[in-house]
């Protein structure tokens, strides 16, 4: 699930009002067929390795063991 948009109530003058309410979507629906075809063509191990590599890049000071635990 991901947040695809925020929906706001509209006042009688047509202005947005208050806090937006999150509208959720699945990645497949929100990102389209190209996304689905690329991701589903991968083996689960390859996706896991790519996620782990990205997290190591984002958080170089965090031990890899902690990142692996996070992914489980």
Secondary structure, DSSP 8 states (H G I E B T S, - for coil): -EEEEEEEEE-TTS-EEEEEEEEEE-HHHHH-HHHHHHHHTS-HHHHHHHHHHHHHHH-TTS-HHHHHHHH-
